[in-house]
Amino acid sequence: MKKLFLSLFLVGTLAATFTSCREEKSTEEKVEDAAEDVGDSMEDAADDVEDAVD
């Protein structure tokens, strides 16, 4: 019985360790990504307009 509890504790500890070490994006990185996405969308729209004119 003691080994069962120790095994469960070990598995739980390992699971908590691996799931809690997730890297989070900072707010600055999120803003930069959003700005890049907007810039890319504007370029795509400009290309579409240019293609439509031709």
PEBELUR-V540307 format. One record per residue. SS is DSSP state (alpha for helix, beta for strand, coil for the rest). PHI is phi in degrees with one decimal (none if undefined). D_FIRST is the distance of its C-alpha to the first C-alpha in Angstrom with 2 decimals. Layout:
<<SS:PHI:D_FIRST> <SS:PHI:D_FIRST>>
//
This chain:
<<coil:none:0.00> <alpha:-65.4:3.79> <alpha:-65.2:5.45> <alpha:-61.8:5.14> <alpha:-65.4:6.56> <alpha:-65.7:8.78> <alpha:-65.3:9.95> <alpha:-63.4:10.83> <alpha:-63.4:12.52> <alpha:-63.5:14.37> <alpha:-63.5:15.56> <alpha:-63.4:16.67> <alpha:-65.1:18.48> <alpha:-63.6:20.22> <alpha:-63.9:21.27> <alpha:-66.4:22.69> <alpha:-65.5:24.49> <alpha:-74.5:26.22> <alpha:-84.0:27.24> <alpha:-88.6:28.60> <coil:-96.8:30.89> <coil:-80.4:33.33> <coil:-83.1:36.97> <coil:-104.1:39.12> <coil:-79.2:42.88> <coil:-79.3:45.07> <alpha:-62.5:47.73> <alpha:-62.2:50.42> <alpha:-66.1:49.04> <alpha:-64.5:48.85> <alpha:-65.9:52.48> <alpha:-62.2:53.61> <alpha:-62.8:51.97> <alpha:-64.8:53.61> <alpha:-64.0:56.97> <alpha:-64.5:56.73> <alpha:-63.2:55.95> <alpha:-65.1:58.98> <alpha:-61.3:61.17> <alpha:-63.9:60.11> <alpha:-64.4:60.80> <alpha:-65.7:64.23> <alpha:-63.6:65.09> <alpha:-62.7:64.10> <alpha:-65.2:66.23> <alpha:-64.4:69.15> <alpha:-64.4:68.90> <alpha:-64.8:68.91> <alpha:-66.1:71.99> <alpha:-62.2:73.71> <alpha:-65.2:73.07> <alpha:-67.7:74.40> <alpha:-70.2:77.57> <coil:-72.9:78.25>>
//
